[in-house]
Amino acid sequence: MSQTEEVPFRPREKLVEKQKYFQSIHKHTYLKGPMDKITSVAIPLALAGTCLFLIGRGIYNMSHGIGKKE
């Protein structure tokens, strides 16, 4: 039985080049890609800000009796 070798997704040279690039950057692992600042920093900050705003608004409305259903 002979095994057929799978064709790699990328050429080995490109893979080695990318590995060297990412290993040479001295940032945190989750900030190494070009779009990582958006996904790892901006989106969580936006979600946290929205949550804090909605919690604050809810507490304000409860303390002032706004929006009660009869």
CNS distance restraints for C-alpha pairs under 8 A (distance, minus, plus):
assign (resid   8 and name CA) (resid  12 and name CA) 7.90 0.50 0.50
assign (resid  10 and name CA) (resid  14 and name CA) 6.68 0.50 0.50
assign (resid  10 and name CA) (resid  15 and name CA) 6.70 0.50 0.50
assign (resid  11 and name CA) (resid  15 and name CA) 6.53 0.50 0.50
assign (resid  12 and name CA) (resid  16 and name CA) 6.18 0.50 0.50
assign (resid  13 and name CA) (resid  17 and name CA) 6.10 0.50 0.50
assign (resid  14 and name CA) (resid  18 and name CA) 6.17 0.50 0.50
assign (resid  15 and name CA) (resid  19 and name CA) 6.14 0.50 0.50
assign (resid  16 and name CA) (resid  20 and name CA) 6.17 0.50 0.50
assign (resid  17 and name CA) (resid  21 and name CA) 6.27 0.50 0.50
assign (resid  18 and name CA) (resid  22 and name CA) 6.18 0.50 0.50
assign (resid  19 and name CA) (resid  23 and name CA) 5.96 0.50 0.50
assign (resid  20 and name CA) (resid  24 and name CA) 6.04 0.50 0.50
assign (resid  21 and name CA) (resid  25 and name CA) 6.74 0.50 0.50
assign (resid  22 and name CA) (resid  32 and name CA) 6.73 0.50 0.50
assign (resid  25 and name CA) (resid  32 and name CA) 7.09 0.50 0.50
assign (resid  27 and name CA) (resid  31 and name CA) 6.46 0.50 0.50
assign (resid  27 and name CA) (resid  32 and name CA) 6.32 0.50 0.50
assign (resid  28 and name CA) (resid  32 and name CA) 6.73 0.50 0.50
assign (resid  30 and name CA) (resid  36 and name CA) 6.68 0.50 0.50
assign (resid  30 and name CA) (resid  40 and name CA) 6.95 0.50 0.50
assign (resid  31 and name CA) (resid  36 and name CA) 5.11 0.50 0.50
assign (resid  31 and name CA) (resid  37 and name CA) 6.02 0.50 0.50
assign (resid  31 and name CA) (resid  40 and name CA) 7.22 0.50 0.50
assign (resid  32 and name CA) (resid  36 and name CA) 6.70 0.50 0.50
assign (resid  35 and name CA) (resid  39 and name CA) 6.87 0.50 0.50
assign (resid  36 and name CA) (resid  40 and name CA) 5.65 0.50 0.50
assign (resid  36 and name CA) (resid  41 and name CA) 7.72 0.50 0.50
assign (resid  37 and name CA) (resid  41 and name CA) 5.27 0.50 0.50
assign (resid  37 and name CA) (resid  42 and name CA) 6.59 0.50 0.50
assign (resid  38 and name CA) (resid  42 and name CA) 4.82 0.50 0.50
assign (resid  38 and name CA) (resid  43 and name CA) 6.27 0.50 0.50
assign (resid  39 and name CA) (resid  43 and name CA) 5.66 0.50 0.50
assign (resid  39 and name CA) (resid  44 and name CA) 7.61 0.50 0.50
assign (resid  40 and name CA) (resid  44 and name CA) 6.71 0.50 0.50
assign (resid  41 and name CA) (resid  45 and name CA) 6.15 0.50 0.50
assign (resid  42 and name CA) (resid  46 and name CA) 6.09 0.50 0.50
assign (resid  43 and name CA) (resid  47 and name CA) 6.18 0.50 0.50
assign (resid  44 and name CA) (resid  48 and name CA) 6.05 0.50 0.50
assign (resid  45 and name CA) (resid  49 and name CA) 6.02 0.50 0.50
assign (resid  46 and name CA) (resid  50 and name CA) 6.11 0.50 0.50
assign (resid  47 and name CA) (resid  51 and name CA) 6.10 0.50 0.50
assign (resid  48 and name CA) (resid  52 and name CA) 6.12 0.50 0.50
assign (resid  49 and name CA) (resid  53 and name CA) 6.16 0.50 0.50
assign (resid  50 and name CA) (resid  54 and name CA) 6.19 0.50 0.50
assign (resid  51 and name CA) (resid  55 and name CA) 6.07 0.50 0.50
assign (resid  52 and name CA) (resid  56 and name CA) 6.02 0.50 0.50
assign (resid  53 and name CA) (resid  57 and name CA) 6.09 0.50 0.50
assign (resid  54 and name CA) (resid  58 and name CA) 6.07 0.50 0.50
assign (resid  55 and name CA) (resid  59 and name CA) 6.21 0.50 0.50
assign (resid  56 and name CA) (resid  60 and name CA) 6.12 0.50 0.50
assign (resid  57 and name CA) (resid  61 and name CA) 6.06 0.50 0.50
assign (resid  58 and name CA) (resid  62 and name CA) 6.09 0.50 0.50
assign (resid  59 and name CA) (resid  63 and name CA) 6.09 0.50 0.50
assign (resid  60 and name CA) (resid  64 and name CA) 6.24 0.50 0.50
assign (resid  61 and name CA) (resid  65 and name CA) 5.77 0.50 0.50
assign (resid  61 and name CA) (resid  66 and name CA) 4.81 0.50 0.50
assign (resid  61 and name CA) (resid  67 and name CA) 6.92 0.50 0.50
assign (resid  62 and name CA) (resid  66 and name CA) 6.41 0.50 0.50
